Every structure is written in C-alpha cells, then in structure tokens.
C-alpha cells in the first residue's frame, strides 16, 4: 500500500475552506438562536441536552457530536477523519462566540415578520457554509455526516433524508426541553433542499482551489 504524500499548500487551502465553512455555519446558527423563533433541528436537540445536563449549548453540541462520533466509529471507523475531530473541538466554541457577537449587533425591536425573513436569510449562509466545508475534503461534523451516510445507504435524495432525520432531532430535542418554533419549521422545509442545491454548485466551483497547479 502506498502512503499519500501530504501537500502542505493543498492542506492549508483545505483548512481555510473547512474553517471558513464552519464559521459561516455557526454564524447562521447563532442568528437562528438569537432571533428567538426556534432554531435548526440539531440545535434544538442540543438545547434540550444543554438543559438536561445544565451546560451551555456549545458544550452540549460537543457532547452530542462526540457521541455520534463513537456511533460512527462502530458503524464504519474508516470514515472517521480529521474534519470530524476538528468539528467537535471548534463548533461549540465558534457557536458560543457568535451568539455573543450577534446579540451585540442585532436590534431589539424586530417584528415577527422581520424575524421570519431574517431567519430564512440566515439559513442561506448555513447551507453555503456546509457546502464549502464539505468541499474541503477533510470531512464534516458527525451530525452532518450522518445525513450523508443515511443518504448513501437508502439511496434517497439528501433533502428527503434531511427532513426525516431533522424531524427525529426535533422530537427528542423538545422532549428534553429544547425550543422549537416557526424557525424550526422553516429549517425543516428549507435546509435540506438548500444544502442539496449549494452542494451541487459550490463543490464544482471550488474543485480547482484544491489542485496544485504546475508553473
């Protein structure tokens, strides 16, 4: 078996793409939370765990993603990669940071209609961020990889798998004390189709960024 040589330039670009996508996602998720009309289903699940364990939502995210990582280890350990580990380490930290930032910049007198519009707009960078992070080819967070894994097994569109899996997250999240709302419904309806749309467009666009060009 031949060992692949690590290309420092390409790996640096991969890290830039990975962390760029991760930051974009967590900024969008922080917007969801601060708007107060619900959040994406996995964050609702994280909220429930945070209340159950009396920890902040960033640490609850770490607990959940680590548990999913263990599950994936037993299902197919060959699929575990550096991106999953980096996600567990940094997602919670970035989320806590962006929640503080969004609270500083967000006006306090937003109407319900305004909140719904902003929530939908925030779902767009979340979808783009995921497509960018996946394009880095370092892997994605365990909870995000679960969608891809199920999609590959059941041979159904990503959007359909996401809607069903997100519904399960919401049920358990609400049972544990997470807050679902209008925004959560928006996420269920839009996130799967939007991510599927952007994956098809962003990944081909960024392919050249990970190719070493000869002079």
Secondary structure, 3 states (H helix, E strand, C coil): CCCCCCCHHHHHHHHHHHHHHHHHHHHHHHHHHHHCCCCCHHHHHHHHHHHHHCCCHHHHHHHHHHHHHHHHHHHHHHHCCHHHHHHHHHHHHHHHHHHHHHHHHCCCCCCHHHHHHHHHHHHHHHHHHHHHHHHCCCCCCHHHHHHHHHHHHHCCCHHHHHHHHHHHHHHHHHHCCCCCCHHHHHHHHHHHHHHHHHHHHHHHHHHHHHCCCCC
